[in-house]
Amino acid sequence: MSDLDEADATVRVRFVVNGRKTACDVAPRDTLVDCLRTQLELTGTHAGCEMGACGACLVQLDGRAVHACLMFAVQADGARIDTIEGLSESGVIADLQAEFHRRNALQCGFCTPGMLINAHELLSNVARPSREAIRDALSGNFCRCTGYEAIVDAIAAVAEARAAKAAQGAEGASS
């Protein structure tokens, strides 16, 4: 096989994307973001800087936020991937989405999927993060429109609402 033939060869990768088993034929050099966008038509995952600096391409891979522009699709073989579409369809981020909308924390919307992925991961690990912790969690997401305060406000509000709901549930269970 010549070098040219090897460059054109594809590899079959299998993963569970948004709860569905799927397979794609990819070139070894294809990034995960390109596979998601072009082959699976999951265009909520954005290709921004393609250097892992802007956060627009974030997806959850086996429960952790990763930059899909920095991963080859073949590296995700066998993984569970949740994109913004899957998190949205499942309703797990509905309160975050509503609060982003209510506080106008989305403006042009290009960075919003990555912001929501990071916010979801943060709130899954820390029930009541400080504003500083929220800012730190978002430090890998670049936004040109909002100035971040509305985004931080939205995430803090959701954290407080979830904590209040959990407290009410705990009180009801102990009565």
C-alpha positions as CSV (number, residue, x, y, z in Angstrom):
1,M,0.0,0.0,0.0
2,S,1.4,3.4,-0.9
3,D,1.5,6.4,1.4
4,L,-1.3,8.0,-0.6
5,D,-3.5,4.9,-0.2
6,E,-2.9,4.9,3.6
7,A,-3.8,8.6,3.8
8,D,-7.2,7.9,2.1
9,A,-7.9,4.8,4.3
10,T,-10.8,4.9,6.7
11,V,-11.3,3.3,10.0
12,R,-14.7,2.3,11.5
13,V,-15.3,3.8,14.9
14,R,-18.2,2.9,17.2
15,F,-19.5,5.0,20.0
16,V,-22.7,5.8,21.9
17,V,-23.7,9.3,21.0
18,N,-26.5,10.9,23.0
19,G,-27.6,7.4,24.1
20,R,-27.6,5.8,20.6
21,K,-25.1,3.3,19.4
22,T,-23.5,4.6,16.2
23,A,-20.6,3.9,13.8
24,C,-18.7,6.2,11.5
25,D,-16.0,5.6,8.9
26,V,-13.4,8.2,9.5
27,A,-9.9,9.0,8.2
28,P,-7.4,8.6,11.0
29,R,-6.7,12.3,10.9
30,D,-10.4,13.3,11.2
31,T,-11.3,15.2,14.4
32,L,-14.2,14.2,16.7
33,V,-15.8,17.6,16.0
34,D,-15.7,17.0,12.3
35,C,-17.2,13.6,12.7
36,L,-20.0,14.8,14.9
37,R,-20.8,17.8,12.6
38,T,-20.4,16.2,9.1
39,Q,-21.3,12.6,9.5
40,L,-23.7,12.7,12.4
41,E,-25.1,16.2,11.6
42,L,-24.8,17.2,15.3
43,T,-24.0,20.9,14.5
44,G,-24.5,22.2,18.0
45,T,-20.9,21.3,18.6
46,H,-19.0,24.2,17.0
47,A,-15.6,24.3,15.4
48,G,-14.2,27.6,16.6
49,C,-10.5,28.1,17.1
50,E,-9.6,24.4,16.4
51,M,-6.8,24.7,19.0
52,G,-8.7,24.0,22.2
53,A,-8.7,27.6,23.4
54,C,-12.3,28.8,22.8
55,G,-14.4,25.9,24.2
56,A,-17.0,26.0,21.4
57,C,-16.3,22.4,20.6
58,L,-16.9,20.9,24.1
59,V,-18.7,17.6,24.4
60,Q,-18.9,15.2,27.2
61,L,-16.8,12.0,26.7
62,D,-17.5,9.4,29.2
63,G,-18.9,12.1,31.5
64,R,-16.1,14.6,31.2
65,A,-16.0,17.7,29.1
66,V,-13.4,17.5,26.3
67,H,-12.4,19.6,23.4
68,A,-13.7,17.7,20.3
69,C,-11.4,19.7,18.1
70,L,-8.3,18.3,19.8
71,M,-9.3,14.6,19.6
72,F,-9.2,12.4,16.7
73,A,-12.4,10.5,16.1
74,V,-10.5,7.2,16.4
75,Q,-9.6,8.2,20.0
76,A,-13.2,8.2,20.9
77,D,-13.8,4.6,19.7
78,G,-15.9,2.8,22.3
79,A,-16.7,6.0,24.3
80,R,-20.0,7.5,25.4
81,I,-20.4,11.0,23.9
82,D,-23.0,13.5,24.9
83,T,-23.4,16.6,22.8
84,I,-25.4,19.7,23.5
85,E,-28.2,18.1,21.5
86,G,-28.3,15.1,23.7
87,L,-28.1,17.0,27.0
88,S,-30.9,19.3,25.7
89,E,-33.1,16.5,24.5
90,S,-32.7,14.6,27.8
91,G,-33.8,17.8,29.7
92,V,-30.8,17.6,32.1
93,I,-29.8,21.2,31.3
94,A,-33.3,22.6,30.8
95,D,-33.0,24.9,33.9
96,L,-29.6,26.1,32.7
97,Q,-30.9,26.9,29.2
98,A,-34.0,28.7,30.6
99,E,-31.8,30.8,33.0
100,F,-29.3,31.6,30.2
101,H,-32.3,32.8,28.1
102,R,-33.9,34.7,31.0
103,R,-30.7,36.6,31.7
104,N,-29.7,37.1,28.1
105,A,-26.6,35.1,28.7
106,L,-26.4,33.8,25.1
107,Q,-26.4,36.7,22.7
108,C,-25.0,35.4,19.4
109,G,-25.1,31.8,20.7
110,F,-21.9,30.5,19.2
111,C,-20.2,29.9,22.5
112,T,-23.4,28.9,24.4
113,P,-23.2,25.1,23.8
114,G,-19.7,24.9,25.2
115,M,-20.7,27.2,28.1
116,L,-23.6,24.9,28.9
117,I,-21.5,21.8,28.7
118,N,-19.0,23.3,31.2
119,A,-21.7,24.6,33.5
120,H,-23.4,21.2,33.5
121,E,-20.1,19.5,34.4
122,L,-19.4,22.1,37.2
123,L,-22.9,21.8,38.7
124,S,-22.7,18.0,38.5
125,N,-19.6,18.1,40.7
126,V,-20.1,21.1,42.9
127,A,-23.6,21.9,44.2
128,R,-23.0,25.5,45.2
129,P,-19.9,26.8,43.4
130,S,-18.7,30.3,44.3
131,R,-18.8,33.0,41.6
132,E,-15.0,32.6,41.5
133,A,-15.3,28.8,40.9
134,I,-17.8,29.5,38.1
135,R,-15.5,31.9,36.5
136,D,-12.6,29.4,36.8
137,A,-14.7,26.7,35.3
138,L,-15.6,29.0,32.3
139,S,-12.0,30.1,31.8
140,G,-11.6,27.8,28.8
141,N,-14.7,29.3,27.1
142,F,-14.3,32.4,25.0
143,C,-17.2,34.7,24.4
144,R,-17.0,38.0,22.5
145,C,-20.6,39.1,23.2
146,T,-21.7,38.9,26.8
147,G,-18.9,40.0,29.1
148,Y,-19.5,36.8,31.1
149,E,-21.4,38.4,34.0
150,A,-24.8,37.3,32.7
151,I,-23.4,33.8,32.2
152,V,-22.0,33.7,35.7
153,D,-25.3,35.1,37.1
154,A,-27.3,32.4,35.3
155,I,-25.1,29.5,36.5
156,A,-25.2,30.9,40.1
157,A,-29.0,31.2,40.0
158,V,-29.4,27.6,38.8
159,A,-27.0,26.4,41.5
160,E,-29.1,28.2,44.2
161,A,-32.4,26.9,42.8
162,R,-31.1,23.3,42.6
163,A,-29.8,23.6,46.2
164,A,-33.1,25.0,47.4
165,K,-35.0,22.2,45.6
166,A,-32.7,19.6,47.1
167,A,-33.2,21.0,50.6
168,Q,-37.0,20.9,50.2
169,G,-36.8,17.3,49.0
170,A,-34.6,16.4,52.1
171,E,-37.1,18.1,54.4
172,G,-40.0,16.3,52.8
173,A,-38.3,12.9,53.1
174,S,-37.5,13.4,56.8
175,S,-41.0,14.4,57.8
